[in-house]
Amino acid sequence: MINLYMDDYRKHPPGFTLARSTEECLLLLRECEVCVLSLDYDMGPEDFSGGEVARRIVLEGLFPHEIYLHTSSLQGRREMYEILYPAVPGEVLLHNGPLDPARLLELAGGACSR
């Protein structure tokens, strides 16, 4: 089980696997059990956005245990949330914002439960 951080620019927090592209993120979601997923929206001019990742999560049923939206794009955060919220299964936690410092510390220590 992994924690996954999708971002084209930022450094990933301790305890997370970094996906620098949307395709890499989707590959890891398809191949691994993901505990916590943290999504950026703007993934650079040569890539899709986090909105496309959110759509694929819903269409392919690639839900991790917990999802955070760490993007600085308010419009992008809203788009991803509006795609995910109606489809998220009851056991999945969806957060409309980034990980808080306490949760980051838990995950850095290897915790993966909610």
N, CA, C and O atoms as a printed pandas DataFrame, in Angstrom:
     atom_number atom_name residue_name chain_id  residue_number  x_coord  y_coord  z_coord
0              1         N          MET        A               1    0.845   -1.166    0.000
1              2        CA          MET        A               1    0.000    0.000    0.000
2              3         C          MET        A               1    0.897    1.238    0.000
3              4         O          MET        A               1    1.876    1.310    0.743
4              5         N          ILE        A               2    0.547    2.214   -0.848
5              6        CA          ILE        A               2    1.358    3.435   -0.958
6              7         C          ILE        A               2    0.495    4.668   -0.737
7              8         O          ILE        A               2   -0.731    4.619   -0.838
8              9         N          ASN        A               3    1.165    5.775   -0.432
9             10        CA          ASN        A               3    0.565    7.101   -0.455
10            11         C          ASN        A               3    1.117    7.770   -1.708
11            12         O          ASN        A               3    2.307    7.656   -2.005
12            13         N          LEU        A               4    0.263    8.461   -2.435
13            14        CA          LEU        A               4    0.627    8.976   -3.749
14            15         C          LEU        A               4    0.404   10.482   -3.817
15            16         O          LEU        A               4   -0.658   10.982   -3.445
16            17         N          TYR        A               5    1.417   11.197   -4.296
17            18        CA          TYR        A               5    1.392   12.653   -4.400
18            19         C          TYR        A               5    1.632   13.022   -5.858
19            20         O          TYR        A               5    2.728   12.814   -6.378
20            21         N          MET        A               6    0.600   13.575   -6.529
21            22        CA          MET        A               6    0.740   13.951   -7.937
22            23         C          MET        A               6    1.002   15.449   -8.038
23            24         O          MET        A               6    0.163   16.268   -7.664
24            25         N          ASP        A               7    2.177   15.791   -8.548
25            26        CA          ASP        A               7    2.541   17.193   -8.716
26            27         C          ASP        A               7    3.704   17.283   -9.697
27            28         O          ASP        A               7    4.646   16.493   -9.625
28            29         N          ASP        A               8    3.637   18.237  -10.602
29            30        CA          ASP        A               8    4.702   18.384  -11.598
30            31         C          ASP        A               8    5.854   19.247  -11.103
31            32         O          ASP        A               8    6.903   19.303  -11.745
32            33         N          TYR        A               9    5.676   19.918   -9.974
33            34        CA          TYR        A               9    6.669   20.891   -9.536
34            35         C          TYR        A               9    7.108   20.703   -8.079
35            36         O          TYR        A               9    8.302   20.691   -7.780
36            37         N          ARG        A              10    6.146   20.559   -7.194
37            38        CA          ARG        A              10    6.462   20.486   -5.763
38            39         C          ARG        A              10    7.171   19.187   -5.396
39            40         O          ARG        A              10    7.028   18.160   -6.059
40            41         N          LYS        A              11    7.943   19.273   -4.311
41            42        CA          LYS        A              11    8.573   18.088   -3.736
42            43         C          LYS        A              11    7.507   17.316   -2.960
43            44         O          LYS        A              11    6.643   17.921   -2.324
44            45         N          HIS        A              12    7.563   16.002   -3.008
45            46        CA          HIS        A              12    6.571   15.204   -2.280
46            47         C          HIS        A              12    6.925   15.137   -0.799
47            48         O          HIS        A              12    8.097   15.156   -0.426
48            49         N          PRO        A              13    5.895   15.058    0.035
49            50        CA          PRO        A              13    6.143   14.931    1.475
50            51         C          PRO        A              13    6.719   13.561    1.817
51            52         O          PRO        A              13    6.549   12.616    1.047
52            53         N          PRO        A              14    7.393   13.436    2.948
53            54        CA          PRO        A              14    7.887   12.126    3.385
54            55         C          PRO        A              14    6.723   11.135    3.503
55            56         O          PRO        A              14    5.629   11.486    3.944
56            57         N          GLY        A              15    6.987    9.901    3.100
57            58        CA          GLY        A              15    5.965    8.864    3.184
58            59         C          GLY        A              15    5.112    8.744    1.937
59            60         O          GLY        A              15    4.197    7.922    1.893
60            61         N          PHE        A              16    5.399    9.555    0.914
61            62        CA          PHE        A              16    4.619    9.538   -0.322
62            63         C          PHE        A              16    5.477    9.127   -1.516
63            64         O          PHE        A              16    6.676    9.402   -1.559
64            65         N          THR        A              17    4.855    8.478   -2.464
65            66        CA          THR        A              17    5.448    8.211   -3.772
66            67         C          THR        A              17    5.043    9.371   -4.665
67            68         O          THR        A              17    3.884    9.786   -4.650
68            69         N          LEU        A              18    5.977    9.898   -5.440
69            70        CA          LEU        A              18    5.721   11.052   -6.290
70            71         C          LEU        A              18    5.367   10.623   -7.703
71            72         O          LEU        A              18    6.046    9.788   -8.300
72            73         N          ALA        A              19    4.295   11.204   -8.233
73            74        CA          ALA        A              19    3.932   11.052   -9.647
74            75         C          ALA        A              19    4.079   12.427  -10.287
75            76         O          ALA        A              19    3.378   13.369   -9.918
76            77         N          ARG        A              20    4.991   12.538  -11.243
77            78        CA          ARG        A              20    5.249   13.825  -11.904
78            79         C          ARG        A              20    4.339   14.073  -13.108
79            80         O          ARG        A              20    4.386   15.153  -13.697
80            81         N          SER        A              21    3.521   13.105  -13.479
81            82        CA          SER        A              21    2.603   13.284  -14.609
82            83         C          SER        A              21    1.276   12.610  -14.293
83            84         O          SER        A              21    1.195   11.763  -13.404
84            85         N          THR        A              22    0.247   12.988  -15.022
85            86        CA          THR        A              22   -1.061   12.365  -14.819
86            87         C          THR        A              22   -1.018   10.892  -15.217
87            88         O          THR        A              22   -1.654   10.060  -14.570
88            89         N          GLU        A              23   -0.289   10.566  -16.256
89            90        CA          GLU        A              23   -0.202    9.167  -16.682
90            91         C          GLU        A              23    0.493    8.307  -15.634
91            92         O          GLU        A              23    0.073    7.179  -15.374
92            93         N          GLU        A              24    1.545    8.832  -15.038
93            94        CA          GLU        A              24    2.234    8.104  -13.972
94            95         C          GLU        A              24    1.299    7.898  -12.774
95            96         O          GLU        A              24    1.284    6.824  -12.172
96            97         N          CYS        A              25    0.532    8.915  -12.437
97            98        CA          CYS        A              25   -0.414    8.817  -11.331
98            99         C          CYS        A              25   -1.465    7.741  -11.623
99           100         O          CYS        A              25   -1.761    6.907  -10.767
100          101         N          LEU        A              26   -2.018    7.766  -12.823
101          102        CA          LEU        A              26   -3.044    6.784  -13.183
102          103         C          LEU        A              26   -2.466    5.370  -13.217
103          104         O          LEU        A              26   -3.132    4.420  -12.804
104          105         N          LEU        A              27   -1.256    5.225  -13.696
105          106        CA          LEU        A              27   -0.606    3.907  -13.706
106          107         C          LEU        A              27   -0.476    3.370  -12.280
107          108         O          LEU        A              27   -0.791    2.208  -12.024
108          109         N          LEU        A              28   -0.015    4.206  -11.358
109          110        CA          LEU        A              28    0.131    3.777   -9.970
110          111         C          LEU        A              28   -1.223    3.471   -9.329
111          112         O          LEU        A              28   -1.333    2.527   -8.547
112          113         N          LEU        A              29   -2.251    4.258   -9.650
113          114        CA          LEU        A              29   -3.584    3.969   -9.133
114          115         C          LEU        A              29   -4.106    2.626   -9.655
115          116         O          LEU        A              29   -4.802    1.902   -8.943
116          117         N          ARG        A              30   -3.766    2.310  -10.890
117          118        CA          ARG        A              30   -4.210    1.038  -11.479
118          119         C          ARG        A              30   -3.437   -0.158  -10.939
119          120         O          ARG        A              30   -3.985   -1.255  -10.828
120          121         N          GLU        A              31   -2.165    0.047  -10.603
121          122        CA          GLU        A              31   -1.285   -1.065  -10.245
122          123         C          GLU        A              31   -1.090   -1.275   -8.743
123          124         O          GLU        A              31   -0.683   -2.358   -8.321
124          125         N          CYS        A              32   -1.373   -0.262   -7.938
125          126        CA          CYS        A              32   -1.084   -0.336   -6.502
126          127         C          CYS        A              32   -2.344   -0.036   -5.697
127          128         O          CYS        A              32   -3.264    0.631   -6.171
128          129         N          GLU        A              33   -2.359   -0.542   -4.478
129          130        CA          GLU        A              33   -3.398   -0.112   -3.551
130          131         C          GLU        A              33   -2.901    1.205   -2.949
131          132         O          GLU        A              33   -1.814    1.267   -2.375
132          133         N          VAL        A              34   -3.702    2.241   -3.088
133          134        CA          VAL        A              34   -3.309    3.574   -2.630
134          135         C          VAL        A              34   -4.117    3.939   -1.389
135          136         O          VAL        A              34   -5.348    3.916   -1.398
136          137         N          CYS        A              35   -3.409    4.270   -0.344
137          138        CA          CYS        A              35   -4.059    4.692    0.897
138          139         C          CYS        A              35   -4.490    6.159    0.760
139          140         O          CYS        A              35   -5.682    6.465    0.789
140          141         N          VAL        A              36   -3.518    7.054    0.611
141          142        CA          VAL        A              36   -3.796    8.486    0.509
142          143         C          VAL        A              36   -3.305    8.993   -0.841
143          144         O          VAL        A              36   -2.174    8.726   -1.248
144          145         N          LEU        A              37   -4.178    9.730   -1.528
145          146        CA          LEU        A              37   -3.843   10.369   -2.803
146          147         C          LEU        A              37   -3.982   11.868   -2.617
147          148         O          LEU        A              37   -5.004   12.342   -2.120
148          149         N          SER        A              38   -2.960   12.620   -3.014
149          150        CA          SER        A              38   -3.017   14.074   -2.970
150          151         C          SER        A              38   -2.798   14.590   -4.389
151          152         O          SER        A              38   -1.783   14.293   -5.019
152          153         N          LEU        A              39   -3.770   15.374   -4.888
153          154        CA          LEU        A              39   -3.763   15.788   -6.292
154          155         C          LEU        A              39   -3.497   17.275   -6.484
155          156         O          LEU        A              39   -4.033   18.120   -5.768
156          157         N          ASP        A              40   -2.663   17.571   -7.460
157          158        CA          ASP        A              40   -2.481   18.920   -7.984
158          159         C          ASP        A              40   -3.387   19.038   -9.200
159          160         O          ASP        A              40   -3.805   18.023   -9.757
160          161         N          TYR        A              41   -3.694   20.246   -9.619
161          162        CA          TYR        A              41   -4.540   20.434  -10.800
162          163         C          TYR        A              41   -3.702   20.770  -12.031
163          164         O          TYR        A              41   -3.785   20.079  -13.046
164          165         N          ASP        A              42   -2.901   21.822  -11.945
165          166        CA          ASP        A              42   -2.103   22.270  -13.095
166          167         C          ASP        A              42   -0.840   21.417  -13.191
167          168         O          ASP        A              42    0.067   21.513  -12.365
168          169         N          MET        A              43   -0.814   20.581  -14.225
169          170        CA          MET        A              43    0.293   19.629  -14.377
170          171         C          MET        A              43    1.227   19.985  -15.537
171          172         O          MET        A              43    1.953   19.126  -16.037
172          173         N          GLY        A              44    1.209   21.219  -15.954
173          174        CA          GLY        A              44    2.117   21.661  -16.997
174          175         C          GLY        A              44    1.481   21.630  -18.372
175          176         O          GLY        A              44    0.457   20.979  -18.579
176          177         N          PRO        A              45    2.095   22.341  -19.315
177          178        CA          PRO        A              45    1.489   22.514  -20.644
178          179         C          PRO        A              45    1.440   21.247  -21.500
179          180         O          PRO        A              45    0.642   21.165  -22.433
180          181         N          GLU        A              46    2.265   20.285  -21.199
181          182        CA          GLU        A              46    2.327   19.067  -22.011
182          183         C          GLU        A              46    1.507   17.918  -21.427
183          184         O          GLU        A              46    1.555   16.801  -21.943
184          185         N          ASP        A              47    0.761   18.179  -20.364
185          186        CA          ASP        A              47    0.063   17.114  -19.647
186          187         C          ASP        A              47   -1.408   17.482  -19.481
187          188         O          ASP        A              47   -1.805   18.626  -19.699
188          189         N          PHE        A              48   -2.206   16.490  -19.091
189          190        CA          PHE        A              48   -3.593   16.733  -18.732
190          191         C          PHE        A              48   -3.635   17.399  -17.364
191          192         O          PHE        A              48   -2.604   17.543  -16.707
192          193         N          SER        A              49   -4.813   17.800  -16.941
193          194        CA          SER        A              49   -4.980   18.412  -15.625
194          195         C          SER        A              49   -5.414   17.371  -14.598
195          196         O          SER        A              49   -5.725   16.229  -14.936
196          197         N          GLY        A              50   -5.426   17.791  -13.351
197          198        CA          GLY        A              50   -5.938   16.941  -12.288
198          199         C          GLY        A              50   -7.409   16.610  -12.484
199          200         O          GLY        A              50   -7.890   15.597  -11.977
200          201         N          GLY        A              51   -8.124   17.454  -13.213
201          202        CA          GLY        A              51   -9.524   17.172  -13.526
202          203         C          GLY        A              51   -9.658   15.893  -14.336
203          204         O          GLY        A              51  -10.597   15.123  -14.131
204          205         N          GLU        A              52   -8.734   15.661  -15.248
205          206        CA          GLU        A              52   -8.764   14.430  -16.040
206          207         C          GLU        A              52   -8.461   13.215  -15.158
207          208         O          GLU        A              52   -9.051   12.152  -15.351
208          209         N          VAL        A              53   -7.564   13.359  -14.211
209          210        CA          VAL        A              53   -7.281   12.268  -13.280
210          211         C          VAL        A              53   -8.533   11.970  -12.456
211          212         O          VAL        A              53   -8.877   10.805  -12.254
212          213         N          ALA        A              54   -9.213   13.010  -11.980
213          214        CA          ALA        A              54  -10.450   12.813  -11.217
214          215         C          ALA        A              54  -11.488   12.072  -12.054
215          216         O          ALA        A              54  -12.156   11.168  -11.552
216          217         N          ARG        A              55  -11.630   12.448  -13.323
217          218        CA          ARG        A              55  -12.584   11.756  -14.220
218          219         C          ARG        A              55  -12.224   10.283  -14.381
219          220         O          ARG        A              55  -13.103    9.422  -14.349
220          221         N          ARG        A              56  -10.945    9.991  -14.553
221          222        CA          ARG        A              56  -10.504    8.590  -14.714
222          223         C          ARG        A              56  -10.713    7.791  -13.434
223          224         O          ARG        A              56  -11.076    6.616  -13.486
224          225         N          ILE        A              57  -10.486    8.419  -12.297
225          226        CA          ILE        A              57  -10.728    7.745  -11.021
226          227         C          ILE        A              57  -12.187    7.293  -10.956
227          228         O          ILE        A              57  -12.480    6.157  -10.582
228          229         N          VAL        A              58  -13.090    8.191  -11.324
229          230        CA          VAL        A              58  -14.517    7.879  -11.284
230          231         C          VAL        A              58  -14.875    6.833  -12.337
231          232         O          VAL        A              58  -15.543    5.848  -12.026
232          233         N          LEU        A              59  -14.440    7.035  -13.569
233          234        CA          LEU        A              59  -14.805    6.116  -14.661
234          235         C          LEU        A              59  -14.253    4.711  -14.473
235          236         O          LEU        A              59  -14.911    3.729  -14.816
236          237         N          GLU        A              60  -13.041    4.615  -13.928
237          238        CA          GLU        A              60  -12.390    3.310  -13.776
238          239         C          GLU        A              60  -12.498    2.748  -12.356
239          240         O          GLU        A              60  -12.014    1.647  -12.091
240          241         N          GLY        A              61  -13.116    3.478  -11.458
241          242        CA          GLY        A              61  -13.244    3.017  -10.082
242          243         C          GLY        A              61  -11.906    2.879   -9.371
243          244         O          GLY        A              61  -11.679    1.899   -8.662
244          245         N          LEU        A              62  -11.024    3.847   -9.555
245          246        CA          LEU        A              62   -9.664    3.797   -9.009
246          247         C          LEU        A              62   -9.542    4.506   -7.660
247          248         O          LEU        A              62   -8.507    5.105   -7.366
248          249         N          PHE        A              63  -10.575    4.442   -6.853
249          250        CA          PHE        A              63  -10.591    5.202   -5.608
250          251         C          PHE        A              63   -9.593    4.675   -4.579
251          252         O          PHE        A              63   -9.571    3.483   -4.274
252          253         N          PRO        A              64   -8.761    5.588   -4.044
253          254        CA          PRO        A              64   -7.915    5.237   -2.897
254          255         C          PRO        A              64   -8.771    5.304   -1.635
255          256         O          PRO        A              64   -9.979    5.528   -1.718
256          257         N          HIS        A              65   -8.164    5.115   -0.482
257          258        CA          HIS        A              65   -8.886    5.200    0.785
258          259         C          HIS        A              65   -9.216    6.643    1.161
259          260         O          HIS        A              65  -10.218    6.910    1.824
260          261         N          GLU        A              66   -8.352    7.576    0.724
261          262        CA          GLU        A              66   -8.492    8.978    1.124
262          263         C          GLU        A              66   -7.925    9.871    0.021
263          264         O          GLU        A              66   -6.896    9.548   -0.571
264          265         N          ILE        A              67   -8.599   11.004   -0.260
265          266        CA          ILE        A              67   -8.163   11.919   -1.319
266          267         C          ILE        A              67   -8.084   13.341   -0.769
267          268         O          ILE        A              67   -9.004   13.824   -0.108
268          269         N          TYR        A              68   -6.961   13.998   -1.058
269          270        CA          TYR        A              68   -6.762   15.411   -0.740
270          271         C          TYR        A              68   -6.517   16.166   -2.041
271          272         O          TYR        A              68   -6.001   15.601   -3.005
272          273         N          LEU        A              69   -6.887   17.437   -2.067
273          274        CA          LEU        A              69   -6.693   18.291   -3.242
274          275         C          LEU        A              69   -5.775   19.438   -2.827
275          276         O          LEU        A              69   -6.228   20.438   -2.270
276          277         N          HIS        A              70   -4.469   19.281   -3.105
277          278        CA          HIS        A              70   -3.495   20.267   -2.621
278          279         C          HIS        A              70   -3.206   21.387   -3.610
279          280         O          HIS        A              70   -2.330   22.212   -3.350
280          281         N          THR        A              71   -3.903   21.443   -4.719
281          282        CA          THR        A              71   -3.652   22.450   -5.741
282          283         C          THR        A              71   -3.863   23.870   -5.228
283          284         O          THR        A              71   -4.692   24.103   -4.348
284          285         N          SER        A              72   -3.113   24.811   -5.780
285          286        CA          SER        A              72   -3.310   26.222   -5.440
286          287         C          SER        A              72   -4.347   26.869   -6.361
287          288         O          SER        A              72   -4.709   28.029   -6.165
288          289         N          SER        A              73   -4.823   26.128   -7.360
289          290        CA          SER        A              73   -5.847   26.626   -8.279
290          291         C          SER        A              73   -7.235   26.418   -7.671
291          292         O          SER        A              73   -7.702   25.286   -7.546
292          293         N          LEU        A              74   -7.888   27.520   -7.294
293          294        CA          LEU        A              74   -9.229   27.414   -6.704
294          295         C          LEU        A              74  -10.222   26.813   -7.695
295          296         O          LEU        A              74  -11.056   25.988   -7.322
296          297         N          GLN        A              75  -10.133   27.226   -8.950
297          298        CA          GLN        A              75  -11.023   26.686   -9.986
298          299         C          GLN        A              75  -10.736   25.202  -10.198
299          300         O          GLN        A              75  -11.664   24.406  -10.341
300          301         N          GLY        A              76   -9.463   24.827  -10.217
301          302        CA          GLY        A              76   -9.088   23.429  -10.395
302          303         C          GLY        A              76   -9.540   22.569   -9.236
303          304         O          GLY        A              76  -10.021   21.454   -9.438
304          305         N          ARG        A              77   -9.390   23.078   -8.013
305          306        CA          ARG        A              77   -9.844   22.336   -6.832
306          307         C          ARG        A              77  -11.352   22.105   -6.906
307          308         O          ARG        A              77  -11.845   21.011   -6.632
308          309         N          ARG        A              78  -12.058   23.146   -7.279
309          310        CA          ARG        A              78  -13.521   23.024   -7.392
310          311         C          ARG        A              78  -13.918   21.999   -8.444
311          312         O          ARG        A              78  -14.808   21.180   -8.216
312          313         N          GLU        A              79  -13.252   22.045   -9.604
313          314        CA          GLU        A              79  -13.553   21.083  -10.670
314          315         C          GLU        A              79  -13.326   19.642  -10.201
315          316         O          GLU        A              79  -14.190   18.784  -10.385
316          317         N          MET        A              80  -12.166   19.379   -9.596
317          318        CA          MET        A              80  -11.870   18.024   -9.137
318          319         C          MET        A              80  -12.878   17.576   -8.072
319          320         O          MET        A              80  -13.361   16.444   -8.109
320          321         N          TYR        A              81  -13.191   18.457   -7.134
321          322        CA          TYR        A              81  -14.129   18.117   -6.066
322          323         C          TYR        A              81  -15.507   17.804   -6.646
323          324         O          TYR        A              81  -16.147   16.835   -6.238
324          325         N          GLU        A              82  -15.961   18.617   -7.592
325          326        CA          GLU        A              82  -17.288   18.416   -8.195
326          327         C          GLU        A              82  -17.361   17.132   -9.014
327          328         O          GLU        A              82  -18.435   16.544   -9.147
328          329         N          ILE        A              83  -16.245   16.698   -9.557
329          330        CA          ILE        A              83  -16.206   15.420  -10.281
330          331         C          ILE        A              83  -16.228   14.257   -9.290
331          332         O          ILE        A              83  -16.967   13.291   -9.479
332          333         N          LEU        A              84  -15.426   14.350   -8.241
333          334        CA          LEU        A              84  -15.261   13.243   -7.296
334          335         C          LEU        A              84  -16.425   13.110   -6.320
335          336         O          LEU        A              84  -16.870   11.994   -6.054
336          337         N          TYR        A              85  -16.927   14.209   -5.783
337          338        CA          TYR        A              85  -17.889   14.170   -4.690
338          339         C          TYR        A              85  -19.121   13.293   -4.956
339          340         O          TYR        A              85  -19.469   12.475   -4.105
340          341         N          PRO        A              86  -19.789   13.436   -6.105
341          342        CA          PRO        A              86  -20.994   12.627   -6.299
342          343         C          PRO        A              86  -20.720   11.128   -6.476
343          344         O          PRO        A              86  -21.625   10.310   -6.308
344          345         N          ALA        A              87  -19.488   10.771   -6.810
345          346        CA          ALA        A              87  -19.176    9.376   -7.132
346          347         C          ALA        A              87  -18.383    8.653   -6.057
347          348         O          ALA        A              87  -18.239    7.432   -6.111
348          349         N          VAL        A              88  -17.870    9.384   -5.088
349          350        CA          VAL        A              88  -16.979    8.771   -4.102
350          351         C          VAL        A              88  -17.755    7.753   -3.246
351          352         O          VAL        A              88  -18.811    8.074   -2.701
352          353         N          PRO        A              89  -17.225    6.533   -3.135
353          354        CA          PRO        A              89  -17.881    5.535   -2.278
354          355         C          PRO        A              89  -17.878    5.980   -0.817
355          356         O          PRO        A              89  -17.031    6.773   -0.407
356          357         N          GLY        A              90  -18.810    5.476   -0.049
357          358        CA          GLY        A              90  -18.974    5.878    1.344
358          359         C          GLY        A              90  -17.761    5.652    2.216
359          360         O          GLY        A              90  -17.565    6.376    3.192
360          361         N          GLU        A              91  -16.935    4.659    1.889
361          362        CA          GLU        A              91  -15.763    4.365    2.724
362          363         C          GLU        A              91  -14.546    5.224    2.370
363          364         O          GLU        A              91  -13.518    5.145    3.043
364          365         N          VAL        A              92  -14.652    6.031    1.332
365          366        CA          VAL        A              92  -13.544    6.884    0.896
366          367         C          VAL        A              92  -13.727    8.285    1.472
367          368         O          VAL        A              92  -14.811    8.861    1.389
368          369         N          LEU        A              93  -12.656    8.830    2.056
369          370        CA          LEU        A              93  -12.689   10.190    2.582
370          371         C          LEU        A              93  -12.179   11.157    1.516
371          372         O          LEU        A              93  -11.085   10.977    0.981
372          373         N          LEU        A              94  -12.975   12.182    1.210
373          374        CA          LEU        A              94  -12.604   13.203    0.242
374          375         C          LEU        A              94  -12.478   14.526    0.971
375          376         O          LEU        A              94  -13.418   14.977    1.626
376          377         N          HIS        A              95  -11.296   15.154    0.855
377          378        CA          HIS        A              95  -11.010   16.430    1.515
378          379         C          HIS        A              95  -10.840   17.506    0.454
379          380         O          HIS        A              95  -10.086   17.327   -0.502
380          381         N          ASN        A              96  -11.533   18.613    0.619
381          382        CA          ASN        A              96  -11.462   19.711   -0.345
382          383         C          ASN        A              96  -10.346   20.683    0.040
383          384         O          ASN        A              96  -10.581   21.873    0.251
384          385         N          GLY        A              97   -9.131   20.147    0.127
385          386        CA          GLY        A              97   -7.970   20.950    0.487
386          387         C          GLY        A              97   -6.773   20.049    0.729
387          388         O          GLY        A              97   -6.859   18.831    0.569
388          389         N          PRO        A              98   -5.648   20.654    1.117
389          390        CA          PRO        A              98   -4.406   19.890    1.313
390          391         C          PRO        A              98   -4.379   19.150    2.645
391          392         O          PRO        A              98   -5.225   19.367    3.512
392          393         N          LEU        A              99   -3.403   18.284    2.786
393          394        CA          LEU        A              99   -3.176   17.563    4.043
394          395         C          LEU        A              99   -2.760   18.547    5.124
395          396         O          LEU        A              99   -1.985   19.470    4.874
396          397         N          ASP        A             100   -3.283   18.343    6.327
397          398        CA          ASP        A             100   -2.869   19.200    7.430
398          399         C          ASP        A             100   -1.558   18.662    8.014
399          400         O          ASP        A             100   -1.229   17.493    7.814
400          401         N          PRO        A             101   -0.807   19.505    8.734
401          402        CA          PRO        A             101    0.499   19.089    9.251
402          403         C          PRO        A             101    0.460   17.834   10.125
403          404         O          PRO        A             101    1.369   17.007   10.053
404          405         N          ALA        A             102   -0.569   17.684   10.940
405          406        CA          ALA        A             102   -0.653   16.495   11.808
406          407         C          ALA        A             102   -0.808   15.228   10.970
407          408         O          ALA        A             102   -0.186   14.207   11.264
408          409         N          ARG        A             103   -1.627   15.292    9.939
409          410        CA          ARG        A             103   -1.823   14.116    9.070
410          411         C          ARG        A             103   -0.537   13.811    8.307
411          412         O          ARG        A             103   -0.195   12.644    8.114
412          413         N          LEU        A             104    0.172   14.841    7.875
413          414        CA          LEU        A             104    1.457   14.636    7.192
414          415         C          LEU        A             104    2.450   13.917    8.097
415          416         O          LEU        A             104    3.178   13.035    7.642
416          417         N          LEU        A             105    2.485   14.285    9.373
417          418        CA          LEU        A             105    3.369   13.621   10.328
418          419         C          LEU        A             105    2.998   12.153   10.503
419          420         O          LEU        A             105    3.877   11.292   10.542
420          421         N          GLU        A             106    1.708   11.862   10.608
421          422        CA          GLU        A             106    1.254   10.470   10.722
422          423         C          GLU        A             106    1.723    9.657    9.538
423          424         O          GLU        A             106    2.253    8.557    9.696
424          425         N          LEU        A             107    1.524   10.203    8.346
425          426        CA          LEU        A             107    1.860    9.465    7.110
426          427         C          LEU        A             107    3.368    9.333    6.932
427          428         O          LEU        A             107    3.840    8.330    6.397
428          429         N          ALA        A             108    4.126   10.326    7.371
429          430        CA          ALA        A             108    5.588   10.245    7.287
430          431         C          ALA        A             108    6.111    9.121    8.175
431          432         O          ALA        A             108    7.150    8.525    7.890
432          433         N          GLY        A             109    5.377    8.834    9.264
433          434        CA          GLY        A             109    5.767    7.778   10.170
434          435         C          GLY        A             109    5.315    6.393    9.731
435          436         O          GLY        A             109    5.519    5.410   10.444
436          437         N          GLY        A             110    4.702    6.318    8.559
437          438        CA          GLY        A             110    4.291    5.030    8.020
438          439         C          GLY        A             110    2.846    4.682    8.261
439          440         O          GLY        A             110    2.401    3.616    7.834
440          441         N          ALA        A             111    2.090    5.534    8.927
441          442        CA          ALA        A             111    0.677    5.259    9.162
442          443         C          ALA        A             111   -0.084    5.367    7.847
443          444         O          ALA        A             111    0.179    6.245    7.026
444          445         N          CYS        A             112   -1.012    4.474    7.671
445          446        CA          CYS        A             112   -1.798    4.534    6.454
446          447         C          CYS        A             112   -3.291    4.391    6.751
447          448         O          CYS        A             112   -4.105    4.427    5.829
448          449         N          SER        A             113   -3.650    4.233    7.983
449          450        CA          SER        A             113   -5.072    4.119    8.322
450          451         C          SER        A             113   -5.659    5.500    8.523
451          452         O          SER        A             113   -4.943    6.491    8.664
452          453         N          ARG        A             114   -6.983    5.539    8.531
453          454        CA          ARG        A             114   -7.664    6.834    8.681
454          455         C          ARG        A             114   -7.649    7.304   10.091
455          456         O          ARG        A             114   -8.178    8.374   10.390
